[in-house]
Amino acid sequence: MNSLNKEGEVSGLVLSVIEYKDRDGIVKLAKEDEIVSVFARGIQIPSSKNARLCQPYSKVTLEYDPKYSRDMLYLIKGTLDYSSAHVQDDLEIQTLCQIISQLIEYRGINPAIYRHLEKMWLKFDGSDRNGGFLQAAYLLAELCRKEGIEPYVKSCVECGRTDQIEALDFSAGGLVCKEHRPAQVKPWPKKRMQQLVALIRSKGAHEDYLEDNFNWDAPWILLMLDWISWHLDLQLPSIEFFRTVSHMK
Ligand SMILES: [Zn+2]
């Protein structure tokens, strides 16, 4: 898709926009395999024609001036392919989308993450919470894979046995059996374990099966976010805010 862009043109998903000085803005745009910064002049001015291109959770095609584009692309004009504006109607969903944009900006993107990001926005925009949370879970699982911190789910990570699996142990890096479960890690319900195994093993596929057979919600996303934060040693205040907001539901 991106390879079809002409010289001086780029398509992608708007992750975030920050205001720059009094009039301008900087857009973080996700392409399938990289994130680019776009300098958008004058978008804080009410009459700006380009302001509508600089809204998070939308897909845009932008024309930039190659002459002035080094570290940042210099926006000339563009078209809005779609905007998932309803993401911003729900504080919980909006917070989650912000966290995911932040994680992608920190850690980078690949085509699988791009695909789940786009689908997640569209599902949430259409008020499909279960479908949107599943895409978020896929995306976070893919991020784990990319970072080499995917939970080990084939057997007990300590001894290799496949029966009597009882919980996910963060410090061991995967599932643990009855014998290897530390006392402070509570045993998981069987269904929860099956759901984790299905998510990790699916590698982003079998969407209908995962959507129909399991319930995807904020606690699942928090589990994945906690796993990522723990293993990458990240502390994002927005994750704590998401926890608070989702507990209020
Ligand atoms: Zn074991």
Residues whose N, C-alpha, C, O or C-beta is under 5 A from the ligand:
A	BS01	ZN	C156 E158 C159 C177 H180
